[in-house]
Amino acid sequence: MKVMIFIGDGIIGHTTLNKIVPDMISMGVEPVIIKTKPSQLKRANIPELKSLSFLESGLLSDVVEPLLSQEPLSANGSPLTKNLTLPNLIKKYGLTVQEVEDVNNPDFISTVINDAEVTGAISVRSYSIFQSEIIRVFKEKGFMWNLHTGLLPKYRGVFIPYHALTNSEKEYGWTLHDIAPDIDFG
């Protein structure tokens, strides 16, 4: 049984992978990592969102991953850190990884349809906007979920952990929900 995990380049998503991948494997589920490219949305040009983008993805790619890649390995060749970079997570667990430019591309959808072992999908900090056809395909196979980094409906949208910090929240949580064809309606 395979579950596709759609992931972007953000530090929060990659940290989440470190938590869910070992659990999935222990349950006999093969995680297939689908790296996605950022969607070009009109709201991406809002200055406040641009200023937070470094915290979301630049921090990981420009600071954290280079630092962790220099860390010495243990005697058995595995990294010493608790949270692994995506390349080290892939290496440690022998994960299948596919980079997908457009999750709604008919060729990608066909790949999903033709893989009988795929039973569903989870979007974890993915940049993709899933359209109705790919959602339908995954739901026919079993499920298509989004792991949203805030409690819905209070925290919709993007950069939720940073908004919660700014708002001095005493409690914080995530929401796992079905994906619907419309944004913010899952």
Secondary structure, 3 states (H helix, E strand, C coil): CEEEEEECCCHHHHHHHHHHHHHHHHCCCEEEEEEECCCCCHHHHCHHHHHHHHHHHHHHHHHHHHHHHCCCECCCCCECCCCCCHHHHHHHHCCEEEEECCCCCHHHHHHHHHCCCEEEEEEECCCCCCCHHHHHHHHHHCEEEEEECCCCCCCCCCCHHHHHHHCCCCCCCCEEEECCCCCCCC
